[in-house]
C-alpha cells in the first residue's frame, strides 16, 4: 500500500516538473492586455504601429 502511494506521489512530482517546463517556454509577450490598463503613451505607440 505504501509502495503504491509512493509511486503515485513520484508521478505527480514528475508531472508538475514537466508542466512547469512547458509553461515557462511559452512566450509571455503574447499575453493580452486590455486598453483600459494602458496609459496614453502605450495607446499612441499601438496606433502608430497599426498605421
mmCIF entry with sequence, helices, sheets and N, C-alpha, C, O atoms, coordinates in Angstrom:
data_MODEL
# 
_entry.id   MODEL 
# 
_entity.id                         1 
_entity.type                       polymer 
_entity.pdbx_number_of_molecules   1 
# 
_entity_poly.entity_id                      1 
_entity_poly.type                           'polypeptide(L)' 
_entity_poly.nstd_linkage                   no 
_entity_poly.nstd_monomer                   no 
_entity_poly.pdbx_seq_one_letter_code       
;(UNK)(UNK)(UNK)(UNK)(UNK)(UNK)(UNK)(UNK)(UNK)(UNK)(UNK)(UNK)(UNK)(UNK)(UNK)(UNK)
(UNK)(UNK)(UNK)(UNK)(UNK)(UNK)(UNK)(UNK)(UNK)(UNK)(UNK)(UNK)(UNK)(UNK)(UNK)(UNK)
(UNK)(UNK)(UNK)(UNK)(UNK)(UNK)(UNK)(UNK)(UNK)(UNK)(UNK)(UNK)(UNK)(UNK)(UNK)(UNK)
(UNK)(UNK)(UNK)
;
_entity_poly.pdbx_seq_one_letter_code_can   XXXXXXXXXXXXXXXXXXXXXXXXXXXXXXXXXXXXXXXXXXXXXXXXXXX 
_entity_poly.pdbx_strand_id                 A 
# 
loop_
_entity_poly_seq.entity_id 
_entity_poly_seq.num 
_entity_poly_seq.mon_id 
_entity_poly_seq.hetero 
1 1  UNK n 
1 2  UNK n 
1 3  UNK n 
1 4  UNK n 
1 5  UNK n 
1 6  UNK n 
1 7  UNK n 
1 8  UNK n 
1 9  UNK n 
1 10 UNK n 
1 11 UNK n 
1 12 UNK n 
1 13 UNK n 
1 14 UNK n 
1 15 UNK n 
1 16 UNK n 
1 17 UNK n 
1 18 UNK n 
1 19 UNK n 
1 20 UNK n 
1 21 UNK n 
1 22 UNK n 
1 23 UNK n 
1 24 UNK n 
1 25 UNK n 
1 26 UNK n 
1 27 UNK n 
1 28 UNK n 
1 29 UNK n 
1 30 UNK n 
1 31 UNK n 
1 32 UNK n 
1 33 UNK n 
1 34 UNK n 
1 35 UNK n 
1 36 UNK n 
1 37 UNK n 
1 38 UNK n 
1 39 UNK n 
1 40 UNK n 
1 41 UNK n 
1 42 UNK n 
1 43 UNK n 
1 44 UNK n 
1 45 UNK n 
1 46 UNK n 
1 47 UNK n 
1 48 UNK n 
1 49 UNK n 
1 50 UNK n 
1 51 UNK n 
# 
_struct_asym.id          A 
_struct_asym.entity_id   1 
# 
loop_
_struct_conf.conf_type_id 
_struct_conf.id 
_struct_conf.pdbx_PDB_helix_id 
_struct_conf.beg_label_comp_id 
_struct_conf.beg_label_asym_id 
_struct_conf.beg_label_seq_id 
_struct_conf.pdbx_beg_PDB_ins_code 
_struct_conf.end_label_comp_id 
_struct_conf.end_label_asym_id 
_struct_conf.end_label_seq_id 
_struct_conf.pdbx_end_PDB_ins_code 
_struct_conf.beg_auth_comp_id 
_struct_conf.beg_auth_asym_id 
_struct_conf.beg_auth_seq_id 
_struct_conf.end_auth_comp_id 
_struct_conf.end_auth_asym_id 
_struct_conf.end_auth_seq_id 
_struct_conf.pdbx_PDB_helix_class 
_struct_conf.details 
_struct_conf.pdbx_PDB_helix_length 
HELX_P HELX_P1 AA1 UNK A 2  ? UNK A 24 ? UNK A 2  UNK A 24 1 ? 23 
HELX_P HELX_P2 AA2 UNK A 28 ? UNK A 30 ? UNK A 28 UNK A 30 5 ? 3  
HELX_P HELX_P3 AA3 UNK A 35 ? UNK A 37 ? UNK A 35 UNK A 37 5 ? 3  
HELX_P HELX_P4 AA4 UNK A 40 ? UNK A 50 ? UNK A 40 UNK A 50 1 ? 11 
# 
_struct_conf_type.id          HELX_P 
_struct_conf_type.criteria    ? 
_struct_conf_type.reference   ? 
# 
loop_
_atom_site.group_PDB 
_atom_site.id 
_atom_site.type_symbol 
_atom_site.label_atom_id 
_atom_site.label_alt_id 
_atom_site.label_comp_id 
_atom_site.label_asym_id 
_atom_site.label_entity_id 
_atom_site.label_seq_id 
_atom_site.pdbx_PDB_ins_code 
_atom_site.Cartn_x 
_atom_site.Cartn_y 
_atom_site.Cartn_z 
_atom_site.occupancy 
_atom_site.B_iso_or_equiv 
_atom_site.pdbx_formal_charge 
_atom_site.auth_seq_id 
_atom_site.auth_comp_id 
_atom_site.auth_asym_id 
_atom_site.auth_atom_id 
_atom_site.pdbx_PDB_model_num 
ATOM 1   N N  . UNK A 1 1  ? 0.833  -1.198 0.000   1.00 0.00 ? 1  UNK A N  1 
ATOM 2   C CA . UNK A 1 1  ? 0.000  0.000  0.000   1.00 0.00 ? 1  UNK A CA 1 
ATOM 3   C C  . UNK A 1 1  ? 0.875  1.258  0.000   1.00 0.00 ? 1  UNK A C  1 
ATOM 4   O O  . UNK A 1 1  ? 0.653  2.168  -0.798  1.00 0.00 ? 1  UNK A O  1 
ATOM 5   N N  . UNK A 1 2  ? 1.849  1.306  0.877   1.00 0.00 ? 2  UNK A N  1 
ATOM 6   C CA . UNK A 1 2  ? 2.741  2.471  0.937   1.00 0.00 ? 2  UNK A CA 1 
ATOM 7   C C  . UNK A 1 2  ? 3.555  2.593  -0.349  1.00 0.00 ? 2  UNK A C  1 
ATOM 8   O O  . UNK A 1 2  ? 3.872  3.697  -0.790  1.00 0.00 ? 2  UNK A O  1 
ATOM 9   N N  . UNK A 1 3  ? 3.886  1.461  -0.939  1.00 0.00 ? 3  UNK A N  1 
ATOM 10  C CA . UNK A 1 3  ? 4.631  1.433  -2.192  1.00 0.00 ? 3  UNK A CA 1 
ATOM 11  C C  . UNK A 1 3  ? 3.831  2.126  -3.300  1.00 0.00 ? 3  UNK A C  1 
ATOM 12  O O  . UNK A 1 3  ? 4.388  2.907  -4.071  1.00 0.00 ? 3  UNK A O  1 
ATOM 13  N N  . UNK A 1 4  ? 2.549  1.847  -3.381  1.00 0.00 ? 4  UNK A N  1 
ATOM 14  C CA . UNK A 1 4  ? 1.693  2.447  -4.402  1.00 0.00 ? 4  UNK A CA 1 
ATOM 15  C C  . UNK A 1 4  ? 1.535  3.946  -4.180  1.00 0.00 ? 4  UNK A C  1 
ATOM 16  O O  . UNK A 1 4  ? 1.555  4.722  -5.136  1.00 0.00 ? 4  UNK A O  1 
ATOM 17  N N  . UNK A 1 5  ? 1.379  4.351  -2.938  1.00 0.00 ? 5  UNK A N  1 
ATOM 18  C CA . UNK A 1 5  ? 1.245  5.783  -2.633  1.00 0.00 ? 5  UNK A CA 1 
ATOM 19  C C  . UNK A 1 5  ? 2.533  6.515  -2.999  1.00 0.00 ? 5  UNK A C  1 
ATOM 20  O O  . UNK A 1 5  ? 2.496  7.623  -3.534  1.00 0.00 ? 5  UNK A O  1 
ATOM 21  N N  . UNK A 1 6  ? 3.669  5.888  -2.708  1.00 0.00 ? 6  UNK A N  1 
ATOM 22  C CA . UNK A 1 6  ? 4.957  6.481  -3.064  1.00 0.00 ? 6  UNK A CA 1 
ATOM 23  C C  . UNK A 1 6  ? 5.108  6.646  -4.564  1.00 0.00 ? 6  UNK A C  1 
ATOM 24  O O  . UNK A 1 6  ? 5.582  7.684  -5.027  1.00 0.00 ? 6  UNK A O  1 
ATOM 25  N N  . UNK A 1 7  ? 4.712  5.639  -5.328  1.00 0.00 ? 7  UNK A N  1 
ATOM 26  C CA . UNK A 1 7  ? 4.796  5.726  -6.788  1.00 0.00 ? 7  UNK A CA 1 
ATOM 27  C C  . UNK A 1 7  ? 3.884  6.824  -7.337  1.00 0.00 ? 7  UNK A C  1 
ATOM 28  O O  . UNK A 1 7  ? 4.268  7.557  -8.249  1.00 0.00 ? 7  UNK A O  1 
ATOM 29  N N  . UNK A 1 8  ? 2.693  6.935  -6.786  1.00 0.00 ? 8  UNK A N  1 
ATOM 30  C CA . UNK A 1 8  ? 1.763  7.971  -7.232  1.00 0.00 ? 8  UNK A CA 1 
ATOM 31  C C  . UNK A 1 8  ? 2.331  9.352  -6.935  1.00 0.00 ? 8  UNK A C  1 
ATOM 32  O O  . UNK A 1 8  ? 2.245  10.248 -7.774  1.00 0.00 ? 8  UNK A O  1 
ATOM 33  N N  . UNK A 1 9  ? 2.907  9.534  -5.757  1.00 0.00 ? 9  UNK A N  1 
ATOM 34  C CA . UNK A 1 9  ? 3.497  10.828 -5.409  1.00 0.00 ? 9  UNK A CA 1 
ATOM 35  C C  . UNK A 1 9  ? 4.671  11.169 -6.319  1.00 0.00 ? 9  UNK A C  1 
ATOM 36  O O  . UNK A 1 9  ? 4.830  12.323 -6.717  1.00 0.00 ? 9  UNK A O  1 
ATOM 37  N N  . UNK A 1 10 ? 5.484  10.188 -6.648  1.00 0.00 ? 10 UNK A N  1 
ATOM 38  C CA . UNK A 1 10 ? 6.607  10.419 -7.563  1.00 0.00 ? 10 UNK A CA 1 
ATOM 39  C C  . UNK A 1 10 ? 6.095  10.826 -8.936  1.00 0.00 ? 10 UNK A C  1 
ATOM 40  O O  . UNK A 1 10 ? 6.640  11.747 -9.545  1.00 0.00 ? 10 UNK A O  1 
ATOM 41  N N  . UNK A 1 11 ? 5.065  10.162 -9.434  1.00 0.00 ? 11 UNK A N  1 
ATOM 42  C CA . UNK A 1 11 ? 4.495  10.514 -10.738 1.00 0.00 ? 11 UNK A CA 1 
ATOM 43  C C  . UNK A 1 11 ? 3.904  11.919 -10.731 1.00 0.00 ? 11 UNK A C  1 
ATOM 44  O O  . UNK A 1 11 ? 4.026  12.644 -11.719 1.00 0.00 ? 11 UNK A O  1 
ATOM 45  N N  . UNK A 1 12 ? 3.273  12.309 -9.640  1.00 0.00 ? 12 UNK A N  1 
ATOM 46  C CA . UNK A 1 12 ? 2.705  13.653 -9.541  1.00 0.00 ? 12 UNK A CA 1 
ATOM 47  C C  . UNK A 1 12 ? 3.811  14.695 -9.580  1.00 0.00 ? 12 UNK A C  1 
ATOM 48  O O  . UNK A 1 12 ? 3.679  15.712 -10.262 1.00 0.00 ? 12 UNK A O  1 
ATOM 49  N N  . UNK A 1 13 ? 4.895  14.455 -8.860  1.00 0.00 ? 13 UNK A N  1 
ATOM 50  C CA . UNK A 1 13 ? 6.013  15.406 -8.845  1.00 0.00 ? 13 UNK A CA 1 
ATOM 51  C C  . UNK A 1 13 ? 6.632  15.516 -10.236 1.00 0.00 ? 13 UNK A C  1 
ATOM 52  O O  . UNK A 1 13 ? 6.937  16.620 -10.689 1.00 0.00 ? 13 UNK A O  1 
ATOM 53  N N  . UNK A 1 14 ? 6.819  14.405 -10.908 1.00 0.00 ? 14 UNK A N  1 
ATOM 54  C CA . UNK A 1 14 ? 7.377  14.429 -12.262 1.00 0.00 ? 14 UNK A CA 1 
ATOM 55  C C  . UNK A 1 14 ? 6.452  15.202 -13.204 1.00 0.00 ? 14 UNK A C  1 
ATOM 56  O O  . UNK A 1 14 ? 6.923  15.987 -14.027 1.00 0.00 ? 14 UNK A O  1 
ATOM 57  N N  . UNK A 1 15 ? 5.155  14.988 -13.089 1.00 0.00 ? 15 UNK A N  1 
ATOM 58  C CA . UNK A 1 15 ? 4.201  15.697 -13.941 1.00 0.00 ? 15 UNK A CA 1 
ATOM 59  C C  . UNK A 1 15 ? 4.241  17.205 -13.674 1.00 0.00 ? 15 UNK A C  1 
ATOM 60  O O  . UNK A 1 15 ? 4.147  17.999 -14.610 1.00 0.00 ? 15 UNK A O  1 
ATOM 61  N N  . UNK A 1 16 ? 4.378  17.601 -12.423 1.00 0.00 ? 16 UNK A N  1 
ATOM 62  C CA . UNK A 1 16 ? 4.469  19.025 -12.094 1.00 0.00 ? 16 UNK A CA 1 
ATOM 63  C C  . UNK A 1 16 ? 5.739  19.649 -12.659 1.00 0.00 ? 16 UNK A C  1 
ATOM 64  O O  . UNK A 1 16 ? 5.708  20.778 -13.150 1.00 0.00 ? 16 UNK A O  1 
ATOM 65  N N  . UNK A 1 17 ? 6.846  18.934 -12.594 1.00 0.00 ? 17 UNK A N  1 
ATOM 66  C CA . UNK A 1 17 ? 8.107  19.454 -13.130 1.00 0.00 ? 17 UNK A CA 1 
ATOM 67  C C  . UNK A 1 17 ? 8.005  19.619 -14.640 1.00 0.00 ? 17 UNK A C  1 
ATOM 68  O O  . UNK A 1 17 ? 8.422  20.645 -15.179 1.00 0.00 ? 17 UNK A O  1 
ATOM 69  N N  . UNK A 1 18 ? 7.460  18.630 -15.325 1.00 0.00 ? 18 UNK A N  1 
ATOM 70  C CA . UNK A 1 18 ? 7.317  18.710 -16.783 1.00 0.00 ? 18 UNK A CA 1 
ATOM 71  C C  . UNK A 1 18 ? 6.359  19.835 -17.158 1.00 0.00 ? 18 UNK A C  1 
ATOM 72  O O  . UNK A 1 18 ? 6.621  20.576 -18.106 1.00 0.00 ? 18 UNK A O  1 
ATOM 73  N N  . UNK A 1 19 ? 5.260  19.973 -16.434 1.00 0.00 ? 19 UNK A N  1 
ATOM 74  C CA . UNK A 1 19 ? 4.308  21.044 -16.716 1.00 0.00 ? 19 UNK A CA 1 
ATOM 75  C C  . UNK A 1 19 ? 4.908  22.411 -16.509 1.00 0.00 ? 19 UNK A C  1 
ATOM 76  O O  . UNK A 1 19 ? 4.614  23.339 -17.263 1.00 0.00 ? 19 UNK A O  1 
ATOM 77  N N  . UNK A 1 20 ? 5.748  22.553 -15.498 1.00 0.00 ? 20 UNK A N  1 
ATOM 78  C CA . UNK A 1 20 ? 6.395  23.844 -15.241 1.00 0.00 ? 20 UNK A CA 1 
ATOM 79  C C  . UNK A 1 20 ? 7.352  24.202 -16.368 1.00 0.00 ? 20 UNK A C  1 
ATOM 80  O O  . UNK A 1 20 ? 7.455  25.371 -16.740 1.00 0.00 ? 20 UNK A O  1 
ATOM 81  N N  . UNK A 1 21 ? 8.056  23.212 -16.920 1.00 0.00 ? 21 UNK A N  1 
ATOM 82  C CA . UNK A 1 21 ? 8.981  23.476 -18.023 1.00 0.00 ? 21 UNK A CA 1 
ATOM 83  C C  . UNK A 1 21 ? 8.219  23.949 -19.259 1.00 0.00 ? 21 UNK A C  1 
ATOM 84  O O  . UNK A 1 21 ? 8.645  24.893 -19.924 1.00 0.00 ? 21 UNK A O  1 
ATOM 85  N N  . UNK A 1 22 ? 7.105  23.307 -19.567 1.00 0.00 ? 22 UNK A N  1 
ATOM 86  C CA . UNK A 1 22 ? 6.334  23.702 -20.742 1.00 0.00 ? 22 UNK A CA 1 
ATOM 87  C C  . UNK A 1 22 ? 5.714  25.086 -20.557 1.00 0.00 ? 22 UNK A C  1 
ATOM 88  O O  . UNK A 1 22 ? 5.631  25.857 -21.513 1.00 0.00 ? 22 UNK A O  1 
ATOM 89  N N  . UNK A 1 23 ? 5.285  25.403 -19.356 1.00 0.00 ? 23 UNK A N  1 
ATOM 90  C CA . UNK A 1 23 ? 4.680  26.696 -19.107 1.00 0.00 ? 23 UNK A CA 1 
ATOM 91  C C  . UNK A 1 23 ? 5.721  27.805 -19.205 1.00 0.00 ? 23 UNK A C  1 
ATOM 92  O O  . UNK A 1 23 ? 5.409  28.894 -19.688 1.00 0.00 ? 23 UNK A O  1 
ATOM 93  N N  . UNK A 1 24 ? 6.943  27.557 -18.761 1.00 0.00 ? 24 UNK A N  1 
ATOM 94  C CA . UNK A 1 24 ? 7.972  28.583 -18.786 1.00 0.00 ? 24 UNK A CA 1 
ATOM 95  C C  . UNK A 1 24 ? 8.489  28.846 -20.198 1.00 0.00 ? 24 UNK A C  1 
ATOM 96  O O  . UNK A 1 24 ? 9.078  29.899 -20.439 1.00 0.00 ? 24 UNK A O  1 
ATOM 97  N N  . UNK A 1 25 ? 8.284  27.913 -21.146 1.00 0.00 ? 25 UNK A N  1 
ATOM 98  C CA . UNK A 1 25 ? 8.768  28.124 -22.511 1.00 0.00 ? 25 UNK A CA 1 
ATOM 99  C C  . UNK A 1 25 ? 7.777  28.918 -23.347 1.00 0.00 ? 25 UNK A C  1 
ATOM 100 O O  . UNK A 1 25 ? 8.112  29.333 -24.457 1.00 0.00 ? 25 UNK A O  1 
ATOM 101 N N  . UNK A 1 26 ? 6.564  29.142 -22.845 1.00 0.00 ? 26 UNK A N  1 
ATOM 102 C CA . UNK A 1 26 ? 5.599  29.938 -23.589 1.00 0.00 ? 26 UNK A CA 1 
ATOM 103 C C  . UNK A 1 26 ? 6.086  31.370 -23.697 1.00 0.00 ? 26 UNK A C  1 
ATOM 104 O O  . UNK A 1 26 ? 6.780  31.869 -22.810 1.00 0.00 ? 26 UNK A O  1 
ATOM 105 N N  . UNK A 1 27 ? 5.724  32.026 -24.780 1.00 0.00 ? 27 UNK A N  1 
ATOM 106 C CA . UNK A 1 27 ? 6.135  33.414 -24.984 1.00 0.00 ? 27 UNK A CA 1 
ATOM 107 C C  . UNK A 1 27 ? 5.200  34.323 -24.193 1.00 0.00 ? 27 UNK A C  1 
ATOM 108 O O  . UNK A 1 27 ? 4.008  34.401 -24.489 1.00 0.00 ? 27 UNK A O  1 
ATOM 109 N N  . UNK A 1 28 ? 5.737  35.007 -23.190 1.00 0.00 ? 28 UNK A N  1 
ATOM 110 C CA . UNK A 1 28 ? 4.914  35.838 -22.335 1.00 0.00 ? 28 UNK A CA 1 
ATOM 111 C C  . UNK A 1 28 ? 4.526  37.147 -23.011 1.00 0.00 ? 28 UNK A C  1 
ATOM 112 O O  . UNK A 1 28 ? 3.655  37.854 -22.504 1.00 0.00 ? 28 UNK A O  1 
ATOM 113 N N  . UNK A 1 29 ? 5.147  37.496 -24.147 1.00 0.00 ? 29 UNK A N  1 
ATOM 114 C CA . UNK A 1 29 ? 4.777  38.724 -24.836 1.00 0.00 ? 29 UNK A CA 1 
ATOM 115 C C  . UNK A 1 29 ? 3.444  38.577 -25.568 1.00 0.00 ? 29 UNK A C  1 
ATOM 116 O O  . UNK A 1 29 ? 2.884  39.567 -26.038 1.00 0.00 ? 29 UNK A O  1 
ATOM 117 N N  . UNK A 1 30 ? 2.934  37.347 -25.667 1.00 0.00 ? 30 UNK A N  1 
ATOM 118 C CA . UNK A 1 30 ? 1.660  37.118 -26.332 1.00 0.00 ? 30 UNK A CA 1 
ATOM 119 C C  . UNK A 1 30 ? 0.468  37.278 -25.392 1.00 0.00 ? 30 UNK A C  1 
ATOM 120 O O  . UNK A 1 30 ? -0.670 37.039 -25.795 1.00 0.00 ? 30 UNK A O  1 
ATOM 121 N N  . UNK A 1 31 ? 0.712  37.676 -24.159 1.00 0.00 ? 31 UNK A N  1 
ATOM 122 C CA . UNK A 1 31 ? -0.377 37.842 -23.212 1.00 0.00 ? 31 UNK A CA 1 
ATOM 123 C C  . UNK A 1 31 ? -1.221 39.047 -23.597 1.00 0.00 ? 31 UNK A C  1 
ATOM 124 O O  . UNK A 1 31 ? -0.709 40.036 -24.120 1.00 0.00 ? 31 UNK A O  1 
ATOM 125 N N  . UNK A 1 32 ? -2.503 38.952 -23.335 1.00 0.00 ? 32 UNK A N  1 
ATOM 126 C CA . UNK A 1 32 ? -3.427 40.021 -23.682 1.00 0.00 ? 32 UNK A CA 1 
ATOM 127 C C  . UNK A 1 32 ? -3.432 41.103 -22.619 1.00 0.00 ? 32 UNK A C  1 
ATOM 128 O O  . UNK A 1 32 ? -3.413 40.818 -21.422 1.00 0.00 ? 32 UNK A O  1 
ATOM 129 N N  . UNK A 1 33 ? -3.459 42.354 -23.072 1.00 0.00 ? 33 UNK A N  1 
ATOM 130 C CA . UNK A 1 33 ? -3.565 43.496 -22.176 1.00 0.00 ? 33 UNK A CA 1 
ATOM 131 C C  . UNK A 1 33 ? -4.730 44.335 -22.676 1.00 0.00 ? 33 UNK A C  1 
ATOM 132 O O  . UNK A 1 33 ? -4.809 44.643 -23.865 1.00 0.00 ? 33 UNK A O  1 
ATOM 133 N N  . UNK A 1 34 ? -5.622 44.702 -21.789 1.00 0.00 ? 34 UNK A N  1 
ATOM 134 C CA . UNK A 1 34 ? -6.788 45.480 -22.167 1.00 0.00 ? 34 UNK A CA 1 
ATOM 135 C C  . UNK A 1 34 ? -6.423 46.951 -22.314 1.00 0.00 ? 34 UNK A C  1 
ATOM 136 O O  . UNK A 1 34 ? -5.497 47.438 -21.664 1.00 0.00 ? 34 UNK A O  1 
ATOM 137 N N  . UNK A 1 35 ? -7.154 47.651 -23.167 1.00 0.00 ? 35 UNK A N  1 
ATOM 138 C CA . UNK A 1 35 ? -6.886 49.071 -23.387 1.00 0.00 ? 35 UNK A CA 1 
ATOM 139 C C  . UNK A 1 35 ? -7.072 49.881 -22.115 1.00 0.00 ? 35 UNK A C  1 
ATOM 140 O O  . UNK A 1 35 ? -6.394 50.888 -21.912 1.00 0.00 ? 35 UNK A O  1 
ATOM 141 N N  . UNK A 1 36 ? -7.981 49.449 -21.265 1.00 0.00 ? 36 UNK A N  1 
ATOM 142 C CA . UNK A 1 36 ? -8.227 50.184 -20.019 1.00 0.00 ? 36 UNK A CA 1 
ATOM 143 C C  . UNK A 1 36 ? -7.002 50.176 -19.109 1.00 0.00 ? 36 UNK A C  1 
ATOM 144 O O  . UNK A 1 36 ? -6.829 51.078 -18.290 1.00 0.00 ? 36 UNK A O  1 
ATOM 145 N N  . UNK A 1 37 ? -6.146 49.151 -19.254 1.00 0.00 ? 37 UNK A N  1 
ATOM 146 C CA . UNK A 1 37 ? -4.965 49.033 -18.409 1.00 0.00 ? 37 UNK A CA 1 
ATOM 147 C C  . UNK A 1 37 ? -3.761 49.779 -18.975 1.00 0.00 ? 37 UNK A C  1 
ATOM 148 O O  . UNK A 1 37 ? -2.726 49.857 -18.314 1.00 0.00 ? 37 UNK A O  1 
ATOM 149 N N  . UNK A 1 38 ? -3.869 50.321 -20.166 1.00 0.00 ? 38 UNK A N  1 
ATOM 150 C CA . UNK A 1 38 ? -2.754 51.010 -20.817 1.00 0.00 ? 38 UNK A CA 1 
ATOM 151 C C  . UNK A 1 38 ? -2.815 52.503 -20.546 1.00 0.00 ? 38 UNK A C  1 
ATOM 152 O O  . UNK A 1 38 ? -3.882 53.085 -20.352 1.00 0.00 ? 38 UNK A O  1 
ATOM 153 N N  . UNK A 1 39 ? -1.617 53.110 -20.540 1.00 0.00 ? 39 UNK A N  1 
ATOM 154 C CA . UNK A 1 39 ? -1.597 54.568 -20.427 1.00 0.00 ? 39 UNK A CA 1 
ATOM 155 C C  . UNK A 1 39 ? -1.593 55.179 -21.832 1.00 0.00 ? 39 UNK A C  1 
ATOM 156 O O  . UNK A 1 39 ? -1.566 54.454 -22.827 1.00 0.00 ? 39 UNK A O  1 
ATOM 157 N N  . UNK A 1 40 ? -1.620 56.499 -21.910 1.00 0.00 ? 40 UNK A N  1 
ATOM 158 C CA . UNK A 1 40 ? -1.738 57.181 -23.202 1.00 0.00 ? 40 UNK A CA 1 
ATOM 159 C C  . UNK A 1 40 ? -0.556 56.904 -24.115 1.00 0.00 ? 40 UNK A C  1 
ATOM 160 O O  . UNK A 1 40 ? -0.731 56.780 -25.327 1.00 0.00 ? 40 UNK A O  1 
ATOM 161 N N  . UNK A 1 41 ? 0.640  56.804 -23.558 1.00 0.00 ? 41 UNK A N  1 
ATOM 162 C CA . UNK A 1 41 ? 1.824  56.553 -24.391 1.00 0.00 ? 41 UNK A CA 1 
ATOM 163 C C  . UNK A 1 41 ? 1.749  55.187 -25.064 1.00 0.00 ? 41 UNK A C  1 
ATOM 164 O O  . UNK A 1 41 ? 2.093  55.054 -26.238 1.00 0.00 ? 41 UNK A O  1 
ATOM 165 N N  . UNK A 1 42 ? 1.308  54.191 -24.340 1.00 0.00 ? 42 UNK A N  1 
ATOM 166 C CA . UNK A 1 42 ? 1.188  52.856 -24.926 1.00 0.00 ? 42 UNK A CA 1 
ATOM 167 C C  . UNK A 1 42 ? 0.122  52.831 -26.021 1.00 0.00 ? 42 UNK A C  1 
ATOM 168 O O  . UNK A 1 42 ? 0.297  52.173 -27.047 1.00 0.00 ? 42 UNK A O  1 
ATOM 169 N N  . UNK A 1 43 ? -0.974 53.542 -25.804 1.00 0.00 ? 43 UNK A N  1 
ATOM 170 C CA . UNK A 1 43 ? -2.032 53.594 -26.821 1.00 0.00 ? 43 UNK A CA 1 
ATOM 171 C C  . UNK A 1 43 ? -1.548 54.296 -28.077 1.00 0.00 ? 43 UNK A C  1 
ATOM 172 O O  . UNK A 1 43 ? -1.850 53.857 -29.187 1.00 0.00 ? 43 UNK A O  1 
ATOM 173 N N  . UNK A 1 44 ? -0.797 55.384 -27.916 1.00 0.00 ? 44 UNK A N  1 
ATOM 174 C CA . UNK A 1 44 ? -0.257 56.085 -29.088 1.00 0.00 ? 44 UNK A CA 1 
ATOM 175 C C  . UNK A 1 44 ? 0.731  55.208 -29.849 1.00 0.00 ? 44 UNK A C  1 
ATOM 176 O O  . UNK A 1 44 ? 0.743  55.205 -31.080 1.00 0.00 ? 44 UNK A O  1 
ATOM 177 N N  . UNK A 1 45 ? 1.559  54.464 -29.118 1.00 0.00 ? 45 UNK A N  1 
ATOM 178 C CA . UNK A 1 45 ? 2.517  53.575 -29.763 1.00 0.00 ? 45 UNK A CA 1 
ATOM 179 C C  . UNK A 1 45 ? 1.800  52.495 -30.568 1.00 0.00 ? 45 UNK A C  1 
ATOM 180 O O  . UNK A 1 45 ? 2.216  52.172 -31.680 1.00 0.00 ? 45 UNK A O  1 
ATOM 181 N N  . UNK A 1 46 ? 0.729  51.937 -30.013 1.00 0.00 ? 46 UNK A N  1 
ATOM 182 C CA . UNK A 1 46 ? -0.049 50.940 -30.754 1.00 0.00 ? 46 UNK A CA 1 
ATOM 183 C C  . UNK A 1 46 ? -0.692 51.533 -32.000 1.00 0.00 ? 46 UNK A C  1 
ATOM 184 O O  . UNK A 1 46 ? -0.716 50.899 -33.055 1.00 0.00 ? 46 UNK A O  1 
ATOM 185 N N  . UNK A 1 47 ? -1.210 52.744 -31.875 1.00 0.00 ? 47 UNK A N  1 
ATOM 186 C CA . UNK A 1 47 ? -1.807 53.400 -33.038 1.00 0.00 ? 47 UNK A CA 1 
ATOM 187 C C  . UNK A 1 47 ? -0.775 53.615 -34.135 1.00 0.00 ? 47 UNK A C  1 
ATOM 188 O O  . UNK A 1 47 ? -1.085 53.438 -35.313 1.00 0.00 ? 47 UNK A O  1 
ATOM 189 N N  . UNK A 1 48 ? 0.455  53.997 -33.767 1.00 0.00 ? 48 UNK A N  1 
ATOM 190 C CA . UNK A 1 48 ? 1.499  54.199 -34.767 1.00 0.00 ? 48 UNK A CA 1 
ATOM 191 C C  . UNK A 1 48 ? 1.896  52.888 -35.422 1.00 0.00 ? 48 UNK A C  1 
ATOM 192 O O  . UNK A 1 48 ? 2.169  52.860 -36.622 1.00 0.00 ? 48 UNK A O  1 
ATOM 193 N N  . UNK A 1 49 ? 1.933  51.801 -34.658 1.00 0.00 ? 49 UNK A N  1 
ATOM 194 C CA . UNK A 1 49 ? 2.291  50.506 -35.228 1.00 0.00 ? 49 UNK A CA 1 
ATOM 195 C C  . UNK A 1 49 ? 1.228  50.012 -36.197 1.00 0.00 ? 49 UNK A C  1 
ATOM 196 O O  . UNK A 1 49 ? 1.551  49.370 -37.196 1.00 0.00 ? 49 UNK A O  1 
ATOM 197 N N  . UNK A 1 50 ? -0.028 50.303 -35.915 1.00 0.00 ? 50 UNK A N  1 
ATOM 198 C CA . UNK A 1 50 ? -1.116 49.847 -36.782 1.00 0.00 ? 50 UNK A CA 1 
ATOM 199 C C  . UNK A 1 50 ? -1.119 50.629 -38.099 1.00 0.00 ? 50 UNK A C  1 
ATOM 200 O O  . UNK A 1 50 ? -1.350 50.059 -39.166 1.00 0.00 ? 50 UNK A O  1 
ATOM 201 N N  . UNK A 1 51 ? -0.863 51.920 -38.017 1.00 0.00 ? 51 UNK A N  1 
ATOM 202 C CA . UNK A 1 51 ? -0.874 52.759 -39.233 1.00 0.00 ? 51 UNK A CA 1 
ATOM 203 C C  . UNK A 1 51 ? 0.358  52.627 -40.026 1.00 0.00 ? 51 UNK A C  1 
ATOM 204 O O  . UNK A 1 51 ? 0.493  53.267 -41.069 1.00 0.00 ? 51 UNK A O  1 
# 
